[in-house]
């Protein structure tokens, strides 16, 4: 990843039939970066991607590519390629013809096309599939053909619209790693749309969290997970306990009838805030040794950890721990200052 | 099937109205009544190969071909307009295509008579603006016009039904890979719409070859088509044997071309009407 900017969205807004879908999106993407647009369905992430791809025109605002305005350029003149959600392979062509489609349009030499198609099939592990019809392929294989069909054109930017959405969990994990490897190997900018936060955390250099047409936070996966900017991001990226609290003074916050030390400052005295604590940061200790106490309501085994609900002073804490406590036992709860994230209340 | 008896009325129906008439046609076509009674003969089929009748067949095929080509040239763009999402008056246009099909076929054809007549609407208009009246009726053009008018919806609808099923994202994918609208049409839309085109051609060509009403009304009896010939044998000359032979020949021709069409369609993963 370099610091050279390749795509920039300037004040991009989009309305469909008077319904605003995107509100003033400002975003820049660097060369060779793996950027993920993350958000719940209907948040505008796909529309953003389609505007970059040229399939939608923004109602207002501009799209810049290497500094040049491409807002009104049709898709076939843009130096980027797209992997579509449902693959969108051409049903009347075989695998090789699908992949060669873009090269044939550029009237490239037949021999060279054949060579490039072969290289691509090797890259996506589909050697020997040249003459298969696309209907005979599994979802994962069709997906790989779609990726090969886009990549063979050597685009500067590859757009991916929830490309793994239709695959089962195991296949998806495998493809995530494969995609990331391809991206590193070819050094292409990937703009990836997904609603799966785990996928975003695994693959991205930068995550753009969106909700209701507004960018909520832009940052590295680690930043976004550890320092969510608001309660929405905290809730969407991983599970969280979001609790009403009061900032007593700098570095002291009160919630669950207890004053906790924290690392945040700069709030008004007694300002009402959202307190976010990750379930794995709620430490359970024997009764009497904790800052507060609570009763275990339920225990679920989740494989690596146990998921427990602990009730304390009217708050239900979601707790992840590798040690199991018994239902109805009384436990102490400790939360370290480092693990308490204070957020301004929205409105 | 345990409840096969439910189908018995249908079987009776089939025998009475399809199987028996067909058998009768075959019977008439290979027999003639002489002094010795009814005897087997192939002379009806031999008679068909006289040049005058071959000419009638060729003329039928030729006029139907021209009408089909015109229907395709008019129908394909129309189907594309109907299938495009952007077009606002889509519903009105679909209605305009379908409404004539709700009216009686004869009535629609008679309507053209009043339009094209020597003292018809069009000629009155032409003379009103000071031009000489024209012979619009009773020529090949009028027959072709009647065929195109009557059969155009059968071309438009199958093509339309295939076009609206083409996934929009496939077209976007082609644009994404560098295809402008002309290339998208040539390499994606047209190949994918072929099953509809094949259906449309079948549905226009078959009735156009066998029609006798259009050629009689608009052709004024000067353009005897195979349909007219068959009609004459049964209604006027009373040569049922020759008429039956002609019908059988037509049927074989139609079955043959249907077989070719349906084979072609299967290879293309059909989506048409058959």
Interface residues (C-beta under 8 A of the other chain):
Chain A: X53 X54 X55 X74 X75 X76 X81 X82 X84 X85 X86 X88 X89 X90 X91 X92 X101 X102 X105 X106 X149 X150 X153
Chain B: X167 X169 X170 X172 X173 X174 X175 X176 X177 X178 X179 X180 X183 X187 X188 X191 X192 X268 X269
